[in-house]
Structure formats: C-alpha cells, structure tokens
C-alpha cells in the first residue's frame, strides 16, 4: 500500500469543489493520512472571538485537497473509506451567526425581527474520557458530551467545469454535514471530471442531526482514509455504507426535495441490489427506511435515507468493497 501523508499550508487550502488544481496525484488503493482544518480556519479560540470580526467570507470551510485519482473518469465511482478520525486539537468552537441557522431569519426567509446575536462557545476536549464540555454562557451550567468525530465536507469536483463553494452540498457531495460520515464509513461518489479531484474537511467533534444553529462542535481533524475506484456504476447522489446500514444523501431546498432525492436514490440502489423494478423497490423502501436529517441550515439542506443491512440479506453493495476496505483499515491501524 502507498501511504501518503499531507498537511496543507494555509495557502494550499481549497474553498471550492472544482476549479482548483490538485495538491497530489494518487493511485487507487492509496492510504491518505491528512490534517483537516476546522470550518473557521482555527481563528475562533475564545468566547470573546466573534465570527464577524475574525472570518473573511467566503474563506470558510477550508478543504484539504483536491486529490487527483489516477484512472478516474466521468461515470466512475470514487470510494473513500474513513479508517480513523481523531481530534487534532484539545478544543473546538461553535457559534451563532446573524441570519444563519435553522431557527432564525435568513437571507431567504426574511422577516422584520432582528437577527439572533453573535455568540461563540468553546468546547474543551478530554481525550482520556472521550468527551467535550458544553459550558453555558448565561449560567455556570456545564455538561460532558461524548465525542462523535465526523467530517462535514466530503466531495468531488462537480460536472461541467463548475466550481461550487465549500459551504454547499449537492450531487457532488460537499458540505453535507451528516453524522453518518464517521470512522468506519465508506462513501461512494460519482466521478464528474478526470481524476475525480476530491477534497475533505470541516471536522466536527460531534453534531446533532439537523445542525440546528448552523455550526457543530467545529474542530481540526486528523483523517486516515483509503481511496479506491470502481469503473462505471456512478451513483447520482452520494452514498454511504457502514457495517450496519446503507444510506443515500440528497441535498436541495426545500427540505422535502432533499428528502425526495435521497429516497429516489435509495430506490435505485435497492433495485441494483435485488434486480427490483422501481415500484417494487419503492414499496420495499417505504417499509424499511430511516430518515435522519443531516443539515437544515446550509445553502442546500441535506437529508439522509438509510436502511439497516440486517433487513437486506444477500444484498451486497459494490461487490463487498466496504468489507474489504474495513478489513484493510484494521491492518493500517495496527501497523
């Protein structure tokens, strides 16, 4: 196995999917050990730091990458298996930002009410206990919360020479903000351009479903992943597989259209697994689907639809590549 380690300098971060030259060219089968910055670029470090004073739009959600995968062509499937996600700092930040989030006026849902005020929370990490501490600002109340590391952004370059902001989720992946993108998960993305040009970033030490205020416990992340390539068979929407579930992620506005996109893609996936026509797959999905929210705050909303694999006997996805990469990841961790 080729093992490539890459820690970007500040001038190497990408802030779009597409429109950026690759930082490395790699072969399928490569193990990447990466350092990924948090959504704020590490500049929010105390509760006195305000996003409006410290951040420069649109330079948020810095991405590590893109990586050019040799042999990847439009219509192929890029496979990314996340072997390890480990907090790279002992603190993380979360904020409220005016006109951003699920429970405030926004640039699209306009009202006469004042925006919610800016506020920054700093979460301290206890590595031994595997927790972060929520500390209320209007009282002395504190809570220890278990960490659940995930990546908010995983994506490839879009089609048609587009460059899309790293704040946006869509068919190319991007800022999906789903807690399903955690260690042990395998992500399947349709390749749109030669080399795929994928990037990752936006580490979260934990996040609730929906990401209601618009920001998670945002922290830098050490990422170990394995890259593979399947010729052809590109999914329309991002797909995720772990040991217990298969899932599709749809992104759009309004929220029901994101839900429909994910539902439709999983209907197609069930059809592939069992050679079912659309109506039979539609009927089956209706009885077995789970539908957690990913985000209801970004430029597009993201909805996850997933099915427990114990309800799908004999339905092996992509010829068992997830199990193969999971076993390979075990050898990486023990090396």
VEXDREN-2710 file (C-alpha; in Angstrom, 1 decimal):
% VEXDREN-2710
k/r/px/py/pz
1/UNK/0.0/0.0/0.0
2/UNK/1.1/3.5/-0.8
3/UNK/0.8/5.7/2.3
4/UNK/0.7/9.5/1.6
5/UNK/0.8/12.0/4.4
6/UNK/-0.3/15.5/3.7
7/UNK/-0.7/18.5/6.0
8/UNK/-1.7/21.6/4.0
9/UNK/-0.2/25.0/4.5
10/UNK/-2.6/27.9/4.7
11/UNK/-2.1/28.8/1.0
12/UNK/-2.9/25.3/0.0
13/UNK/-6.5/25.1/1.3
14/UNK/-9.3/25.0/-1.3
15/UNK/-12.6/26.8/-0.7
16/UNK/-14.5/25.3/-3.6
17/UNK/-15.2/21.9/-5.1
18/UNK/-13.9/22.2/-8.7
19/UNK/-11.8/25.0/-10.1
20/UNK/-8.7/24.1/-8.1
21/UNK/-5.6/22.3/-9.2
22/UNK/-4.8/19.1/-7.4
23/UNK/-2.3/19.1/-4.5
24/UNK/-1.3/15.5/-5.1
25/UNK/-1.8/12.7/-7.7
26/UNK/-2.5/9.3/-6.2
27/UNK/-3.3/5.8/-7.3
28/UNK/-6.4/3.8/-6.3
29/UNK/-5.6/1.8/-3.2
30/UNK/-3.6/4.7/-1.6
31/UNK/-3.9/5.3/2.1
32/UNK/-4.0/9.1/2.9
33/UNK/-3.1/10.5/6.3
34/UNK/-4.4/14.1/6.3
35/UNK/-4.8/17.1/8.6
36/UNK/-8.0/19.0/8.1
37/UNK/-8.7/22.4/9.5
38/UNK/-12.0/23.4/11.2
39/UNK/-14.7/25.4/9.4
40/UNK/-13.4/28.7/10.9
41/UNK/-9.8/28.1/9.9
42/UNK/-8.8/27.9/13.6
43/UNK/-9.3/31.6/14.3
44/UNK/-12.1/31.3/16.9
45/UNK/-10.3/30.3/20.0
46/UNK/-12.0/32.2/22.9
47/UNK/-15.6/33.1/23.7
48/UNK/-14.7/36.7/23.0
49/UNK/-13.9/35.9/19.4
50/UNK/-16.8/36.9/17.0
51/UNK/-17.2/35.5/13.5
52/UNK/-17.9/38.9/12.1
53/UNK/-14.6/40.1/13.3
54/UNK/-12.4/37.0/12.7
55/UNK/-13.8/35.4/9.5
56/UNK/-13.5/36.7/5.9
57/UNK/-16.2/35.4/3.6
58/UNK/-16.2/33.2/1.5
59/UNK/-13.0/31.8/3.0
60/UNK/-14.6/29.3/5.4
61/UNK/-14.8/25.5/5.4
62/UNK/-11.2/25.2/4.1
63/UNK/-10.7/21.9/2.3
64/UNK/-7.7/19.6/2.3
65/UNK/-7.2/18.6/-1.3
66/UNK/-8.1/18.2/-4.1
67/UNK/-6.5/14.9/-4.9
68/UNK/-6.3/13.6/-8.4
69/UNK/-7.0/9.8/-8.6
70/UNK/-5.3/8.2/-11.5
71/UNK/-7.6/6.4/-13.8
72/UNK/-10.8/8.1/-12.5
73/UNK/-13.1/9.2/-15.4
74/UNK/-16.6/10.6/-15.5
75/UNK/-19.1/7.9/-14.8
76/UNK/-16.8/6.0/-12.4
77/UNK/-17.4/5.6/-8.7
78/UNK/-14.9/7.1/-6.2
79/UNK/-14.7/5.1/-3.0
80/UNK/-13.5/6.7/0.2
81/UNK/-13.3/4.6/3.4
82/UNK/-12.7/6.5/6.6
83/UNK/-10.4/4.4/8.8
84/UNK/-9.8/7.0/11.5
85/UNK/-11.0/10.4/12.5
86/UNK/-9.1/11.8/15.5
87/UNK/-9.4/15.3/17.0
88/UNK/-6.3/17.3/16.2
89/UNK/-6.8/19.9/18.9
90/UNK/-7.9/19.9/22.5
91/UNK/-10.6/22.5/21.9
92/UNK/-13.3/23.2/19.3
93/UNK/-15.7/26.1/18.7
94/UNK/-19.4/26.6/17.8
95/UNK/-21.2/29.8/17.2
96/UNK/-24.5/31.6/16.4
97/UNK/-24.1/33.8/13.3
98/UNK/-26.7/36.5/12.3
99/UNK/-29.0/35.4/9.6
100/UNK/-27.6/31.9/9.6
101/UNK/-29.1/28.7/11.1
102/UNK/-32.3/26.9/11.3
103/UNK/-34.2/28.9/13.9
104/UNK/-33.6/32.5/12.8
105/UNK/-34.4/34.8/10.0
106/UNK/-32.1/34.2/7.0
107/UNK/-31.4/35.7/3.6
108/UNK/-34.1/33.5/2.1
109/UNK/-36.7/33.6/4.9
110/UNK/-36.9/37.3/5.5
111/UNK/-38.8/38.8/8.5
112/UNK/-38.7/42.1/10.4
113/UNK/-37.2/40.6/13.5
114/UNK/-33.7/41.3/14.5
115/UNK/-31.1/38.6/13.8
116/UNK/-30.0/36.4/16.7
117/UNK/-26.9/37.9/18.3
118/UNK/-23.4/36.5/17.6
119/UNK/-22.0/34.2/20.3
120/UNK/-19.1/31.8/20.5
121/UNK/-18.8/28.7/22.6
122/UNK/-15.5/26.9/23.2
123/UNK/-15.6/23.2/23.9
124/UNK/-12.7/21.7/25.8
125/UNK/-11.7/18.1/24.8
126/UNK/-10.9/15.5/27.4
127/UNK/-9.1/12.8/25.4
128/UNK/-8.9/10.3/28.2
129/UNK/-12.7/10.5/28.8
130/UNK/-13.6/10.9/25.1
131/UNK/-15.7/14.0/25.9
132/UNK/-16.2/17.6/25.1
133/UNK/-17.6/20.0/27.6
134/UNK/-20.6/22.3/26.9
135/UNK/-20.3/25.4/29.1
136/UNK/-23.4/27.7/29.1
137/UNK/-22.6/31.4/28.9
138/UNK/-25.6/32.7/30.8
139/UNK/-25.0/30.5/33.8
140/UNK/-22.4/28.2/35.3
141/UNK/-24.0/25.0/33.9
142/UNK/-21.7/22.5/32.2
143/UNK/-22.3/19.2/30.5
144/UNK/-19.9/16.5/29.3
145/UNK/-20.8/15.2/25.9
146/UNK/-19.3/12.1/24.3
147/UNK/-17.3/12.9/21.2
148/UNK/-18.5/11.5/17.9
149/UNK/-16.0/12.7/15.3
150/UNK/-17.2/13.2/11.7
151/UNK/-16.4/15.2/8.6
152/UNK/-18.8/17.8/7.4
153/UNK/-17.4/18.1/3.9
154/UNK/-16.5/15.2/1.5
155/UNK/-16.8/15.8/-2.2
156/UNK/-15.5/15.7/-5.7
157/UNK/-15.4/18.3/-8.4
158/UNK/-18.8/19.0/-10.0
159/UNK/-19.6/18.4/-13.6
160/UNK/-19.5/20.9/-16.5
161/UNK/-16.4/22.8/-15.2
162/UNK/-18.4/24.2/-12.2
163/UNK/-16.8/25.4/-9.1
164/UNK/-19.1/25.3/-6.0
165/UNK/-18.5/26.9/-2.6
166/UNK/-17.3/24.5/0.1
167/UNK/-20.4/25.7/2.0
168/UNK/-22.7/24.0/-0.5
169/UNK/-23.9/20.3/-0.6
170/UNK/-25.2/18.8/-3.9
171/UNK/-24.8/15.8/-6.1
172/UNK/-21.0/16.1/-5.9
173/UNK/-21.2/15.7/-2.1
174/UNK/-19.7/18.8/-0.5
175/UNK/-21.0/20.3/2.8
176/UNK/-23.4/17.5/3.6
177/UNK/-22.9/17.8/7.4
178/UNK/-24.1/14.3/8.1
179/UNK/-23.0/12.4/11.3
180/UNK/-23.0/9.3/9.1
181/UNK/-19.6/10.4/7.7
182/UNK/-17.6/9.0/10.5
183/UNK/-14.8/6.4/11.0
184/UNK/-15.8/3.0/9.7
185/UNK/-18.0/4.5/6.9
186/UNK/-17.4/4.1/3.2
187/UNK/-18.6/7.0/0.9
188/UNK/-19.4/6.4/-2.8
189/UNK/-19.3/9.5/-5.1
190/UNK/-19.9/9.7/-8.8
191/UNK/-16.9/11.0/-10.7
192/UNK/-17.6/14.1/-12.9
193/UNK/-14.2/15.1/-14.1
194/UNK/-10.9/13.3/-14.9
195/UNK/-9.1/12.4/-11.7
196/UNK/-12.3/13.0/-9.5
197/UNK/-10.5/15.8/-7.7
198/UNK/-11.9/15.1/-4.2
199/UNK/-11.4/17.1/-1.0
200/UNK/-12.3/16.6/2.6
201/UNK/-12.6/18.9/5.6
202/UNK/-14.9/20.6/8.2
203/UNK/-14.1/18.4/11.1
204/UNK/-16.8/18.1/13.8
205/UNK/-16.1/16.6/17.2
206/UNK/-19.8/16.0/17.5
207/UNK/-23.0/17.3/15.9
208/UNK/-26.7/16.7/16.4
209/UNK/-28.9/15.7/13.4
210/UNK/-30.0/18.9/11.6
211/UNK/-27.2/21.0/12.8
212/UNK/-29.8/23.4/14.0
213/UNK/-27.8/26.6/14.8
214/UNK/-25.7/26.1/11.6
215/UNK/-22.5/25.1/13.4
216/UNK/-21.4/21.9/15.1
217/UNK/-18.5/21.4/17.6
218/UNK/-16.1/22.5/14.9
219/UNK/-12.5/21.2/15.3
220/UNK/-9.4/20.3/13.3
221/UNK/-9.2/16.6/12.5
222/UNK/-6.6/14.0/11.8
223/UNK/-8.0/11.9/9.0
224/UNK/-6.9/8.5/7.7
225/UNK/-8.7/7.2/4.7
226/UNK/-8.3/4.6/1.9
227/UNK/-9.0/5.6/-1.7
228/UNK/-10.5/3.1/-4.2
229/UNK/-12.0/3.3/-7.6
230/UNK/-14.9/1.3/-9.2
231/UNK/-15.1/1.7/-13.0
232/UNK/-18.6/2.8/-14.0
233/UNK/-21.7/2.5/-11.8
234/UNK/-21.6/6.1/-10.7
235/UNK/-24.4/6.9/-8.2
236/UNK/-26.5/10.1/-8.9
237/UNK/-26.3/11.2/-5.2
238/UNK/-23.6/10.4/-2.5
239/UNK/-24.0/7.1/-0.9
240/UNK/-22.6/5.8/2.4
241/UNK/-22.2/2.3/3.7
242/UNK/-21.1/1.1/7.2
243/UNK/-21.3/-2.2/8.9
244/UNK/-25.0/-1.8/9.8
245/UNK/-26.6/0.4/7.1
246/UNK/-26.6/1.7/3.6
247/UNK/-27.6/5.3/3.0
248/UNK/-28.1/7.9/0.4
249/UNK/-27.7/11.7/0.9
250/UNK/-29.9/14.2/-1.0
251/UNK/-29.4/17.9/-0.9
252/UNK/-31.7/20.6/-2.1
253/UNK/-34.2/23.3/-1.0
254/UNK/-36.9/23.0/0.2
255/UNK/-36.2/20.2/2.7
256/UNK/-38.8/17.8/1.2
257/UNK/-36.9/17.9/-2.2
258/UNK/-33.7/16.9/-0.4
259/UNK/-35.7/14.0/1.2
260/UNK/-37.1/13.0/-2.2
261/UNK/-33.6/13.0/-3.8
262/UNK/-32.3/10.6/-1.1
263/UNK/-35.4/8.4/-1.2
264/UNK/-35.2/8.2/-5.0
265/UNK/-31.5/7.3/-5.0
266/UNK/-32.1/4.5/-2.4
267/UNK/-35.0/3.2/-4.5
268/UNK/-32.4/2.9/-7.4
269/UNK/-29.9/1.3/-5.0
270/UNK/-32.3/-1.3/-3.8
271/UNK/-33.1/-2.0/-7.4
272/UNK/-29.4/-2.6/-8.1
273/UNK/-29.0/-4.9/-5.1
274/UNK/-32.1/-7.1/-5.8
275/UNK/-32.9/-6.6/-9.5
276/UNK/-36.2/-4.9/-8.5
277/UNK/-38.2/-2.7/-10.7
278/UNK/-38.8/0.8/-9.4
279/UNK/-42.3/0.2/-7.9
280/UNK/-41.2/-2.9/-6.0
281/UNK/-38.1/-1.1/-4.7
282/UNK/-40.3/1.9/-3.8
283/UNK/-42.7/-0.4/-1.9
284/UNK/-39.8/-2.1/0.0
285/UNK/-38.1/1.2/0.9
286/UNK/-41.4/2.6/2.3
287/UNK/-41.4/-0.2/4.8
288/UNK/-37.8/-0.2/5.9
289/UNK/-36.4/3.4/5.6
290/UNK/-34.9/5.5/8.3
291/UNK/-34.6/9.2/7.5
292/UNK/-32.3/11.2/9.8
293/UNK/-31.7/14.9/8.9
294/UNK/-28.1/16.0/8.1
295/UNK/-28.4/19.8/7.9
296/UNK/-31.2/22.2/7.7
297/UNK/-29.1/25.3/7.6
298/UNK/-26.7/25.3/4.6
299/UNK/-27.2/26.8/1.2
300/UNK/-28.9/23.5/0.4
301/UNK/-30.4/21.2/3.0
302/UNK/-29.3/17.6/3.3
303/UNK/-31.4/14.6/4.1
304/UNK/-30.2/11.1/4.7
305/UNK/-32.3/8.0/4.0
306/UNK/-30.8/4.7/5.2
307/UNK/-31.8/1.0/5.6
308/UNK/-30.4/-1.5/8.1
309/UNK/-28.4/-4.2/6.4
310/UNK/-29.9/-6.9/8.6
311/UNK/-33.1/-6.3/6.7
312/UNK/-31.4/-6.8/3.3
313/UNK/-29.9/-10.4/3.3
314/UNK/-27.8/-11.2/0.3
315/UNK/-27.8/-7.6/-0.8
316/UNK/-24.0/-6.9/-1.2
317/UNK/-23.2/-3.4/-2.3
318/UNK/-20.5/-2.8/-4.9
319/UNK/-19.2/-6.4/-4.7
320/UNK/-18.3/-6.1/-1.0
321/UNK/-15.8/-3.2/-1.3
322/UNK/-16.8/-1.8/2.1
323/UNK/-16.0/-5.0/4.0
324/UNK/-12.7/-5.3/2.1
325/UNK/-11.6/-1.7/3.0
326/UNK/-12.8/-2.1/6.6
327/UNK/-10.5/-5.1/7.0
328/UNK/-7.7/-3.3/5.3
329/UNK/-8.2/-0.4/7.6
330/UNK/-7.7/-2.7/10.6
331/UNK/-4.2/-3.6/9.3
332/UNK/-3.5/0.2/8.9
333/UNK/-4.5/0.9/12.5
334/UNK/-2.4/-1.9/13.9
335/UNK/0.7/-1.1/11.8
END
